[in-house]
Amino acid sequence: MPTNAPALRRSAGRVELATDHPGFSDPAYRARRDAISAVGATYRPGDPIPDVEYAPEEDALWTLVSGELATKHERFAVREYRDAAARLDLPRDRVPQLRQVSASLEGLTGFRVQPVPGLVPTRDFYGSLADRAFCSTQYIRHHSVPLYTPEPDVVHELVGHCNMLASPVFAELYQLAGQASRRAESDAALEFFSRVFWFTFEFGVAWEDGELRTYGAGLLSSFGELDAFRDAQVRPFDLTAMGTTDYDITVYQPVLYAGRSVDHVVDELGTFLSTFDDDAFARRIASHS
């Protein structure tokens, strides 16, 4: 996850949580987060991914949240996502080990999972996608609010993103996104790209079978927002508008951009990502003004 998530930062090898984080006043949870982050910190690319020995209550939390989300996906997720999730077949009775998820993904689409202890610099997070590597945390949200997390946790990473990466169609878009981010040399171009990524890969929606459904990992991993996203202001799919629209990560998204279909999203987004660089950014900004 890139460093624009405000609820988590690292200092002197320890995780520091924002004061409004559900686990801020829970020393046991904070210690557990430090321990799990330390596991990810030992990883070096090419080494076997170290396992985390999850506690029974963590496995139970995963079982609850993943089961509730799977039920909602039948109603709200696009077909391409549902088919990919069935292929990846994440376990429901325990927190999946990244080692096993990575092996399954490599066999399906050539993507692999790369554990990280917490925040990842923005360019590193996006750039890794160009190499078909997805940076993932291993910790799970606080037990007091099982259906909410203020920052990406292992539920968001696996249920949201890794299920998507089990689709060859979506995996190709993720790789194109990584390549586009590397061509965005200026900070302004990267910011434009990041906003497009937010309104598509994280909070993308599309019409399918006469209903508004989602393919965005942020929505697909959010129990509450899955119930609410159809109440947002839904605008036509417009990549320039996405790239110039502000968003607040702490609230349900009030504005979403809907593709006419998943195929429409794949075509439009794929073309954008394949050609995006600083010059393309400048042309879009000029046309917008």
Secondary structure, 3 states (H helix, E strand, C coil): CECCCCCEEEECCEEEECCCCCCCCCHHHHHHHHHHHHHHHCCCCCCCCCCCCCCHHHHHHHHHHHHHHHHHHHHHECHHHHHHHHHHCCCCCCCCCHHHHHHHHHHHHCCEEEECCCCECHHHHHHHHHCCEEEECCCCCCCCCCCCCCCCCHHHHHHHHHHHHCCHHHHHHHHHHHHHHHHCCCHHHHHHHHHHHHHHHHCCEEEECCEEEECCHHHHCCHHHHHHHHHCEEEECCHHHHHCCCCCCCCCCCEEEEECCHHHHHHHHHHHHHHCCHHHHHHHHHHHC
